[in-house]
Amino acid sequence: MLAIFGKWLFPFVFGNSFSQMYESFLFYIPGILAMSTLYSLTSYFAGKDKVVVNIKGCLFALLIIVLGDLWLIPIYGIRAAAGVSSFGYLFYFVYILNIFVKESGLSFKDFFYLKKVDLYKIKNSLLQQ
């Protein structure tokens, strides 16, 4: 909804000084989605006592974001900050997902698509509560 109405909503709610927020927000959406998906993967590695995987991914993302911001913000401003952050988060997600796929034996497709078995397990877990 914010992607549709944000152009008018952000300045209305926060004032005219937030008029550039909409485009930056659009650049930031892929990173937000990547970070929200990362939660289950980073928890998996923490539970397997492989926190070093999470730390390496964070450091790679941090390096991308800091270097990208230093290089691109002076040229492109706030949009660059959002785009670079989003790219860093996406890189972190792909890095962690790649390691997960190698260790678990699942394919990328198995990670993203629901199967009937998955829906059955969700239904049973909801009914047990």
N, C-alpha and C positions, 0 to 999 in steps of 0.2 A: 504494500500500500504506500509506503514511503517513497518507493521508486516512482510511483505514478503521481502522487500528490505533493511530494517533498519540495518541488520547485516553488510552490506557493505557500506550503505549510511552514517551512523553516523560517522564512522572513516574517511571516505572520506571527508565529509564536515567539521567536527570539529577536526580532527586529531586523532592519535593513542591513545591518552589519553582517548578517548571516546569509546574504544573497548568494555567495559563492559556495556555500555548504552543499547545495544539491549536487552539483557536478562531482565534487569531491566524494560525497556519499556514494554516488554510483560507482566510482573507481574503487571504493572501499568494500562494497558488497561481496565480491568474490573472496576477499580475505576474511571477512566475517564468517562466511559459510565454511571456509577451510578451517578456521579456528574452532568453530563449533563442532565440526566433525572430528577434529583432533582429540577431543576430550576422551573418547572411548579408546583410541589407540594409545595415547600416552598413559592412560590408566592401565591398559593391558601390559605395557612394558614395565611400569612401576610394580605391578603385581608379580611379574616374572623376575623381579630384582635386576632389571636391565635399564635402570634409570639413566645410565650413560648414553643410551640411544636418544632419550628425550633431551638430554643436555647438549649433545652434539647437534641435534636438529635446531634447538633454540639458538645455539651459537652461530650456526650457519645463517639462520634467519636474521639474527641481530646484525651480523656482518653485512648481509645484503642490504638491510634497511639503513644502517648508518652510512655505508658508502654511497648507496643510491640517493639518500637524502642530501648528503654533502655535495654530490655531483649535480643533482637535478633540481633541488628546491630553489637555488639562486636563479635558475633559468625559467622554470615552469610554476613555481610557487606552490600553493596549497594542493593543487591537483597532483603534483608530483609526489608530495608527501603521502597522500592517500594511495596513489598508484603503487609507489615503491613499497609501502607497508603491506598492501594487498599482495604484491608479488612475493615479498618475503614470507608471508604467512602461507601462501600457496606452495612455495618451495618447501617449507617446513612440513606441510601436509604430504606432499609427494614423497619427500625423503622418508618420513615415518611410515607411510603406506607401503612404499617399496620394500622396506625392511620387514614389515609385517607380512606381506605377501610371500616373501622368500622363506620366512620362518614357519608360517602356518600352512603353507602348501595350497592356500586358496588362490584363486585368480582374482584379478581386478574386478571382473564381472561378478564373481561371487560376493565380493565385498559390497557392491553397490545395489544389486538387485535382490528383491525379496522373493523367496520361493514359498511354496505352499507349506513346507515344513516349518519355515520361519513364522509364518502367520499362525500355524497351529500351536507352536511353542508360546507365542505371545498371548494367544487366547487362553491357553491353559494357565499361564502364569497370572493372568488377570483374574481368572475364575478362582484360583486358589487363595487370593487375598480376600 
